[in-house]
Amino acid sequence: MPTLLIALAVVSTGLYAGFMLIFLTGVMPGLGRLPDDGFVPAMRRVNETVPRGVFLLVFAAIVAFPVAALLVPTEGRTTTDRWLIVAALVCSVLNHLVTVAGNIPLNNALAASESATPPVPEGEVRAAFEARWNRLHLVRTLLVTAAFALLVAAAVD
């Protein structure tokens, strides 16, 4: 069971880190090339689509599996392994905090701007959203990538 839990922690965190990295290096730069009247509606639709099903399952798993791996006793786990898992868990929790306190409020403001009265020009909407969202996304991508590396180190030790 401990080996399965650490493997699930590695896989789920790797999947999430990969998603975040692709978004950072491919999706956002691609959307960034769009004019305001293309970027703003496209980002709204992405924000409506991403937080569902599989994404939410993996989002929860990157915290749940490391916690489970720590709670299941094992005689073969070293103190170093435990600290690596704890450090990975801290990175994943911080990732979630950045998401909940930073990216989600920006996503909500972007969504709300669609029905604002009077309408807010898309250039203003984008200016209030894009750079801040991208900076926060970089932080959470670095955090979850660190979590993944720490879990891999714990798994191979």
C-alpha positions in Angstrom: 0.0 0.0 0.0 2.7 2.6 0.8 4.4 2.0 -2.6 1.0 2.4 -4.4 0.2 5.6 -2.5 3.6 7.2 -3.3 3.2 6.1 -6.9 -0.2 7.6 -7.1 1.2 10.8 -5.6 3.9 10.9 -8.2 1.6 10.2 -11.1 -1.1 12.7 -10.1 1.4 15.5 -9.3 3.2 14.8 -12.5 0.0 15.0 -14.5 -0.9 18.3 -12.8 2.6 19.7 -13.2 2.5 18.8 -16.9 -0.9 20.5 -17.4 0.4 23.6 -15.6 3.6 23.7 -17.7 1.8 23.3 -21.0 -0.6 26.0 -20.0 2.4 28.2 -19.1 4.5 27.5 -22.1 1.9 26.9 -24.9 -1.7 27.9 -24.1 -1.1 31.3 -22.5 1.5 32.4 -25.1 -0.9 31.3 -27.9 -3.8 33.2 -26.3 -1.5 36.1 -25.7 -1.1 36.6 -29.4 -4.8 37.2 -29.9 -6.2 40.7 -30.0 -8.3 41.8 -27.0 -11.6 40.8 -28.6 -10.2 37.3 -29.1 -8.2 36.8 -25.9 -10.9 37.9 -23.4 -13.7 35.6 -24.7 -11.3 32.7 -25.2 -10.0 32.9 -21.7 -13.5 33.1 -20.3 -14.4 29.9 -22.2 -11.2 28.2 -20.9 -12.0 29.2 -17.4 -15.5 27.7 -17.7 -14.2 24.4 -19.1 -11.1 23.6 -17.1 -12.4 23.3 -13.5 -14.4 20.1 -14.0 -14.2 16.3 -13.7 -10.7 15.0 -14.3 -9.1 18.3 -13.5 -10.8 18.6 -10.1 -9.9 14.9 -9.4 -6.2 15.5 -10.1 -6.3 18.9 -8.3 -7.5 17.1 -5.1 -5.2 14.1 -5.6 -2.0 16.1 -5.5 -2.8 16.8 -1.8 -4.7 13.6 -0.9 -2.2 11.0 -2.1 0.9 12.6 -0.3 -1.2 12.9 2.9 -2.3 9.2 2.6 1.3 8.2 1.9 2.4 9.9 5.1 -0.4 8.4 7.2 0.2 4.8 6.1 3.0 3.4 8.3 5.9 1.7 6.5 9.1 0.3 7.9 11.0 0.9 4.7 10.5 4.7 4.6 13.4 6.8 5.8 13.2 10.1 7.6 14.5 11.7 4.5 11.7 10.2 2.4 9.1 11.5 4.9 10.6 15.0 4.8 10.6 14.9 1.0 6.9 13.9 1.0 6.1 16.7 3.5 8.0 19.2 1.4 6.1 18.1 -1.7 2.8 18.4 0.2 3.7 21.9 1.4 4.4 22.9 -2.3 1.1 21.4 -3.4 -0.9 23.2 -0.7 0.8 26.5 -1.5 -0.1 25.8 -5.2 -3.7 25.5 -4.1 -3.6 28.6 -2.0 -2.2 30.6 -5.0 -5.0 29.2 -7.1 -7.8 29.8 -4.7 -6.6 33.3 -3.5 -5.1 34.5 -6.7 -6.1 32.9 -10.0 -9.7 32.0 -9.2 -10.7 35.6 -8.1 -9.1 36.9 -11.4 -11.1 34.2 -13.3 -14.3 35.3 -11.5 -13.7 39.0 -12.3 -13.1 38.1 -15.9 -16.3 36.2 -16.0 -18.2 39.0 -14.3 -16.9 41.5 -16.8 -18.9 39.8 -19.6 -22.2 41.0 -18.2 -21.0 44.3 -16.7 -23.2 47.3 -17.1 -22.0 49.5 -18.6 -19.8 47.2 -20.6 -16.1 47.3 -19.8 -13.8 47.5 -22.9 -12.0 44.3 -23.5 -8.7 46.0 -23.5 -9.3 47.2 -19.9 -10.5 43.7 -18.9 -7.4 42.1 -20.3 -5.1 44.7 -18.7 -6.6 43.9 -15.3 -6.3 40.1 -15.8 -3.5 38.8 -18.1 -0.3 39.9 -16.5 -1.4 39.2 -12.9 -2.9 35.8 -13.9 0.3 34.8 -15.7 2.5 35.8 -12.8 0.4 33.7 -10.4 0.3 30.8 -12.8 4.1 30.9 -13.0 4.3 30.7 -9.2 1.9 27.7 -9.0 3.7 26.0 -11.9 7.0 26.2 -10.1 5.4 25.0 -6.9 3.8 21.9 -8.4 6.9 21.1 -10.4 8.9 21.3 -7.2 6.3 19.0 -5.5 6.7 16.5 -8.4 10.5 16.5 -8.2 10.3 16.0 -4.4 7.9 13.1 -4.7 10.1 11.5 -7.4 13.1 11.8 -5.0 11.1 10.2 -2.2 9.9 7.4 -4.5 13.4 6.4 -5.8 15.2 6.8 -2.5 
